[in-house]
Amino acid sequence: MTDAKKQAALDYHANPIPGKLSIELTKPTASAKDLALAYSPGVAEPCREIAKDVENAYLYTGKGNLVAVISDGSAILGLGNLGPLASKPVMEGKGVLFKRFAGINSVDLEVDAESPQAFIDTVARVAITWGGINLEDIKAPECFEIERALVERCNIPVFHDDQHGTAIVTAAGMLNALDIAGKALDEARIVCLGAGAAAIACMKLLVACGAKAENLFMLDRKGVIHSGRDDLNQYKAMFATETDKRTLDDAIEGADVFLGLSGPNLLSPEQLKKMAANPVVFACSNPDPEIHPDVANAARDDVIMATGRSDYPNQVNNVLGFPFIFRGALDVRATAINEEMKVAAVHALKDLAREPVPQYVLDAYELDALEFGRGYILPTPLDARLLDRVSAAVAQAAVDSGVARKPFPAHYPLNSVDEVYGG
């Protein structure tokens, strides 16, 4: 980033008021009567009702439309472990996206914990405050244990977006890319370079969507994860295959899909040329992908290319997922975000990309046309239909799978304050 862009980013966060979020009032406070209702003595009445039935918290407080964005700062974007306070701009940014795209209020919580168990205990003790928890920027493998324990201890949705948000958007784009390439997910040979939280979640969700485990090859810094290795944690071991392949050079030969969740410039043009016809390449390292789109397109004119960057087509962007997934979960008061809800989000995203693109989206991106194909395999973040399609699919899946505490709404999306807040 140039010095001018760095300064522009700092100025954006500092001026005119530091930070990106504020708190707003939802009730009148102009009179003594208003204040008496807002606080003492009027506030006692909803307190009594919640004491009688804790579900009344959804009726009398903002809990039902409030998500906590929580991190320990151990894996901030591409910056690594900078500590919890350094993660605060990212967590505030996540709150901006929740509000902008799904009308969800959020609070960021940066936890200075000496161990995963301390983090778990801290969050679990205050979890009743919110309608859902978005875990963010927590390093692997600790993130797996943290999420598992909090899912077990909390009766609200707990979702580690670095894992599942990435996986959902990746799977949706992958299904569309493979279809364009004339290939089926259950037959595709997939090479995944990277074995962290996002990579493992992507592979698990692709299997849930129909990929065959025997067709998956995952690589970490030591090479292919195979059954002969004795240095694998339990999460990597799930993807250990019986194979004589040891390197990326070995694994990429004849592969249909390359999924990169690792680092910059790790896939060479020569390796890309070894892949099968119409190769699907998701080079998601950010900001510098495993192979630059210009390099990939120069090496092969049949490649279907996606990255994490907004300045190239087919951006794999988590904002396509998490706001609408939580919106759907909150709207039916789900106790969890389960596999069925994730798969529903995948197919809703996949299907939306196949529909005609509205004019307002074309105008926002200064385009004359945009249609399903090699350069458009995922909806854009500014497509307002995401709120309807993805949220509704997630809410319906929550109802169908038995984790919803409210029925699917009579109409969707919800558009009144009472409906959104659960009144």
C-alpha positions in Angstrom: 0.0 0.0 0.0 1.3 3.4 -0.9 2.0 6.1 1.8 -1.0 8.1 0.5 -3.3 5.1 0.8 -2.0 4.2 4.3 -2.7 7.8 5.4 -6.1 7.7 3.8 -6.9 4.5 5.8 -5.7 6.1 9.0 -7.6 9.3 8.4 -10.8 7.3 7.6 -10.6 5.5 11.0 -9.6 8.6 13.0 -11.8 11.4 11.6 -14.1 13.1 12.3 -14.7 10.8 15.3 -12.4 7.9 16.1 -13.8 4.5 15.2 -16.5 3.3 12.9 -19.5 2.6 15.1 -21.7 4.5 17.5 -24.7 3.8 19.7 -28.2 5.2 18.8 -31.4 5.6 20.8 -34.5 3.7 19.7 -36.9 5.3 22.1 -37.9 8.9 22.8 -36.1 10.6 25.7 -37.4 14.2 25.4 -39.5 14.3 28.6 -39.5 13.4 32.2 -42.1 10.7 31.4 -39.8 9.2 28.7 -36.9 9.0 31.2 -39.1 7.4 33.9 -40.1 4.7 31.4 -36.6 4.3 30.1 -35.0 3.9 33.5 -36.4 4.1 37.0 -39.1 3.2 37.8 -40.4 2.0 34.4 -37.5 -0.3 33.6 -38.5 -2.5 36.6 -41.4 -3.9 34.6 -39.5 -5.6 31.8 -36.9 -6.8 34.4 -39.7 -8.6 36.2 -41.1 -10.1 33.0 -37.6 -11.4 32.0 -37.1 -12.9 35.5 -40.4 -14.9 34.9 -39.3 -16.1 31.5 -35.9 -15.4 30.0 -37.4 -15.6 26.5 -38.9 -12.2 27.3 -35.5 -10.7 26.8 -36.1 -10.9 23.1 -39.3 -8.9 23.5 -38.1 -6.1 25.9 -34.4 -5.7 24.9 -32.3 -5.6 21.8 -30.8 -9.1 22.4 -32.6 -10.6 19.4 -30.9 -8.3 16.9 -27.5 -8.1 18.6 -24.4 -10.0 17.7 -21.0 -9.9 19.5 -17.9 -9.9 17.3 -15.2 -11.5 19.5 -11.5 -12.0 19.0 -8.2 -12.6 20.8 -6.2 -10.9 18.1 -4.1 -14.0 17.4 -4.7 -14.2 13.6 -5.6 -10.7 12.4 -6.3 -10.7 8.7 -2.9 -11.3 7.1 -1.1 -9.6 9.9 -0.8 -12.5 12.4 -0.8 -12.3 16.2 -0.8 -8.6 17.0 -2.8 -9.0 20.2 -6.4 -8.4 21.1 -6.5 -4.6 21.1 -4.9 -4.4 17.7 -7.9 -6.5 16.4 -10.4 -3.8 17.4 -10.5 -1.9 14.1 -11.3 -5.2 12.3 -14.0 -6.2 14.8 -15.5 -2.7 14.5 -15.3 -3.2 10.7 -17.2 -6.4 11.0 -19.9 -4.5 13.0 -20.1 -2.0 10.1 -20.8 -4.9 7.7 -23.4 -6.5 9.9 -25.3 -3.2 10.1 -24.9 -2.1 6.5 -25.9 -5.4 4.9 -28.3 -7.0 7.3 -29.5 -4.4 9.8 -27.9 -6.3 12.7 -26.5 -4.4 15.7 -23.2 -5.5 17.0 -20.7 -5.0 19.8 -17.0 -5.8 19.5 -15.3 -7.7 22.3 -11.5 -8.1 22.4 -10.5 -10.7 25.0 -7.0 -10.7 26.6 -7.0 -14.4 27.6 -4.0 -16.3 28.8 -5.3 -19.6 27.3 -8.0 -21.0 25.1 -9.9 -22.1 28.2 -9.8 -18.7 29.7 -11.2 -17.2 26.5 -13.9 -19.9 26.5 -14.9 -19.2 30.1 -14.9 -15.4 29.6 -17.2 -15.5 26.6 -19.5 -18.2 27.9 -20.1 -16.2 31.1 -21.4 -13.2 29.2 -23.0 -15.0 26.2 -26.6 -14.5 27.4 -26.1 -10.8 26.5 -26.4 -11.4 22.8 -28.5 -13.1 20.2 -25.4 -14.6 18.5 -21.6 -14.7 18.6 -19.3 -14.1 15.6 -15.8 -15.4 16.5 -13.1 -13.7 14.4 -9.3 -13.8 13.8 -8.4 -16.6 16.2 -5.5 -18.8 15.2 -5.7 -22.5 14.5 -5.8 -25.0 16.0 -7.1 -23.1 19.1 -10.0 -21.8 17.2 -11.5 -25.2 16.7 -11.6 -26.0 20.4 -12.8 -22.5 21.3 -15.7 -22.7 18.8 -16.6 -26.3 19.8 -16.7 -25.5 23.5 -18.8 -22.4 23.0 -21.3 -24.1 20.8 -21.7 -26.7 23.5 -22.0 -24.1 26.3 -24.2 -21.5 24.6 -27.8 -21.7 23.5 -27.3 -19.0 20.8 -25.5 -19.3 17.4 -21.7 -19.3 17.7 -20.0 -19.0 14.3 -16.3 -18.7 13.5 -16.4 -16.7 10.3 -12.8 -17.2 9.3 -13.7 -20.9 9.0 -17.3 -21.2 8.0 -17.9 -17.9 6.2 -14.9 -18.5 3.9 -16.1 -22.1 3.4 -19.6 -21.1 2.5 -18.7 -18.5 -0.1 -15.9 -20.8 -1.5 -18.2 -23.7 -1.9 -20.9 -21.7 -3.6 -18.4 -20.3 -6.1 -16.8 -23.7 -6.5 -20.1 -25.4 -7.5 -20.7 -22.7 -10.1 -17.2 -22.8 -11.5 -17.2 -26.6 -11.8 -20.6 -26.4 -13.6 -19.2 -23.9 -16.1 -16.2 -26.2 -16.5 -18.5 -29.1 -17.2 -17.4 -31.0 -14.1 -19.2 -32.4 -11.1 -18.1 -31.9 -7.5 -18.3 -35.6 -6.7 -15.8 -36.4 -9.4 -13.5 -33.4 -9.1 -9.9 -33.8 -7.9 -9.3 -30.9 -5.5 -5.9 -29.7 -4.3 -6.0 -27.4 -1.2 -2.8 -25.5 -0.4 -3.1 -24.5 3.3 -4.2 -26.4 6.3 -5.4 -23.7 8.7 -8.9 -23.0 10.0 -10.3 -21.7 6.7 -8.8 -24.6 4.6 -10.1 -27.3 6.9 -13.6 -25.7 7.1 -13.6 -25.4 3.3 -12.7 -29.1 2.8 -15.3 -30.2 5.3 -18.1 -28.2 3.7 -17.1 -29.3 0.2 -17.5 -32.9 1.4 -20.9 -32.0 2.9 -21.8 -30.6 -0.5 -20.8 -33.8 -2.3 -17.0 -33.9 -2.8 -15.4 -37.3 -2.3 -12.8 -37.4 0.5 -10.5 -39.6 -1.6 -10.4 -36.9 -4.3 -9.0 -34.3 -1.8 -5.4 -33.5 -1.4 -4.5 -31.0 1.4 -1.0 -29.6 1.8 0.7 -27.8 4.7 4.2 -26.4 5.0 5.6 -29.9 5.0 3.8 -31.1 1.9 0.9 -33.4 1.2 -1.0 -34.5 4.3 -0.9 -38.3 3.9 -1.6 -41.2 6.1 2.1 -42.0 6.6 2.8 -38.8 8.5 3.0 -38.9 12.3 3.1 -35.1 12.9 -0.6 -34.3 12.2 -3.0 -32.8 14.7 -6.5 -34.2 14.8 -7.9 -31.6 12.4 -5.3 -32.2 9.7 -5.5 -36.0 10.2 -9.1 -35.9 9.0 -7.7 -35.2 5.5 -4.8 -37.6 5.5 -5.0 -39.7 2.3 -3.4 -43.0 1.2 -1.2 -41.6 -1.5 2.4 -41.5 -2.8 2.1 -37.8 -3.6 4.3 -35.7 -1.4 4.6 -32.2 -3.0 2.4 -29.6 -4.7 4.1 -30.6 -8.0 2.9 -34.2 -7.4 -0.6 -33.3 -6.3 -1.4 -30.7 -9.0 -0.9 -33.1 -11.9 -4.3 -33.6 -13.5 -6.2 -31.7 -10.7 -9.5 -30.1 -11.5 -9.4 -27.6 -8.7 -6.7 -25.6 -6.9 -7.8 -23.9 -3.7 -5.2 -21.6 -2.1 -5.5 -20.5 1.5 -1.9 -20.1 2.2 0.4 -17.3 0.9 1.5 -15.3 -2.1 3.0 -16.7 -5.3 3.0 -20.4 -4.2 1.4 -21.7 -7.4 3.6 -21.3 -10.5 2.5 -21.0 -14.1 4.2 -24.3 -14.8 2.2 -26.0 -12.0 -1.1 -24.5 -13.4 -0.3 -25.9 -16.8 -0.2 -29.4 -15.3 -3.9 -29.2 -14.2 -6.8 -30.7 -16.1 -8.7 -28.9 -18.8 -10.8 -25.9 -17.6 -9.0 -25.7 -14.3 -10.7 -24.0 -11.4 -8.3 -21.8 -9.4 -9.3 -20.1 -6.2 -6.2 -18.2 -5.1 -7.5 -16.7 -1.9 -4.4 -15.4 -0.1 -4.9 -11.7 0.5 -3.8 -9.2 -0.7 -1.4 -11.2 -2.8 -2.8 -14.5 -4.1 -1.1 -17.8 -4.7 -1.0 -16.9 -8.4 -1.9 -13.5 -9.8 -4.9 -13.5 -12.1 -2.9 -11.9 -14.9 -0.2 -14.6 -14.6 -2.8 -17.4 -14.5 -4.7 -16.1 -17.5 -1.4 -15.7 -19.4 -0.5 -19.3 -18.6 -3.9 -20.8 -19.6 -6.8 -19.3 -21.5 -9.2 -21.9 -20.1 -8.7 -21.1 -16.4 -11.7 -20.1 -14.2 -10.1 -17.8 -11.7 -11.2 -16.4 -8.3 -9.3 -14.5 -5.6 -10.0 -12.6 -2.4 -9.4 -9.3 -4.2 -12.1 -6.8 -5.1 -10.2 -5.5 -8.1 -10.6 -8.7 -10.1 -13.7 -10.7 -11.0 -15.0 -13.5 -8.8 -14.1 -12.2 -5.4 -14.4 -14.7 -2.6 -15.7 -12.3 0.1 -17.1 -13.3 3.5 -19.5 -10.4 3.4 -21.6 -12.5 1.0 -22.2 -14.8 3.9 -22.0 -13.9 7.5 -24.5 -10.9 7.7 -27.2 -12.9 6.0 -26.5 -16.2 7.8 -26.9 -14.4 11.2 -29.9 -12.5 9.9 -31.6 -15.8 9.1 -30.5 -17.4 12.3 -31.7 -14.5 14.4 -35.1 -14.2 12.6 -36.1 -17.7 13.7 -34.2 -17.5 17.0 -31.9 -20.4 16.2 -29.9 -22.0 18.9 -27.0 -22.8 16.6 -25.8 -22.4 13.0 -25.6 -26.1 11.9 -24.4 -27.9 8.8 -27.8 -27.8 7.2 -27.9 -24.0 7.5 -24.4 -23.7 6.0 -25.3 -25.9 3.0 -28.5 -23.9 2.5 -26.5 -20.7 2.4 -24.1 -22.3 -0.2 -27.0 -23.2 -2.5 -28.7 -19.8 -2.1 -25.5 -18.0 -3.1 -24.9 -20.4 -6.0 -28.4 -20.0 -7.3 -28.5 -16.2 -7.0 -25.4 -15.9 -9.2 -27.3 -17.6 -12.0 -30.1 -15.0 -12.1 -30.1 -11.8 -14.2 -28.1 -9.0 -12.5 -30.2 -5.9 -11.5 -29.4 -2.6 -13.1 -28.5 -1.0 -9.8 -25.7 -3.5 -9.3 -24.4 -2.8 -12.8 -24.5 0.9 -12.0 -22.6 0.5 -8.7 -19.8 -1.3 -10.4 -19.9 0.9 -13.6 -20.6 -2.1 -15.8 -22.7 -2.4 -18.9 -23.4 -6.1 -18.4 -22.7 -9.0 -16.0 -24.0 -12.5 -16.4 -23.3 -16.0 -15.1 -20.1 -17.3 -16.5 -16.3 -17.5 -16.1 -16.1 -13.9 -14.9 -19.2 -14.0 -12.6 -19.6 -17.1 -10.4 -20.7 -15.3 -7.2 -23.1 -12.4 -6.5 -21.6 -9.0 -5.7 -21.8 -7.7 -2.1 -24.0 -4.8 -3.3 -26.7 -7.2 -4.6 -29.6 -6.4 -2.2 -31.3 -9.7 -3.0 -28.7 -11.5 -0.7 -30.7 -10.4 2.3 -33.8 -12.1 1.0 -32.4 -15.2 -0.6 -29.6 -16.2 1.8 -31.3 -15.2 5.0 -34.5 -17.0 4.0 -32.7 -20.2 3.1 -30.8 -20.2 6.4 -33.9 -19.5 8.4 -35.8 -22.3 6.6 -33.0 -24.7 7.2 -32.9 -23.8 10.9 -36.6 -24.6 11.1 -36.4 -27.8 9.1 -33.4 -29.1 11.1 -35.0 -28.4 14.5 -32.8 -25.6 15.9 -35.3 -22.8 15.5 -37.3 -21.5 18.4 -39.7 -19.5 16.2 -41.5 -20.6 13.0 -40.5 -19.4 9.6 -42.0 -15.9 9.2 -45.1 -15.5 7.1 -43.3 -13.2 4.8 -39.6 -12.6 4.3 -37.4 -10.7 4.7 -38.7 -9.1 7.9 -39.0 -5.4 7.5 -40.5 -4.0 10.7 -38.7 -3.2 13.9 -41.0 -5.4 15.9 -40.4 -8.4 13.6 -36.7 -8.0 13.5 -36.4 -7.7 17.2 -38.6 -10.6 17.9 -41.7 -8.8 19.3 
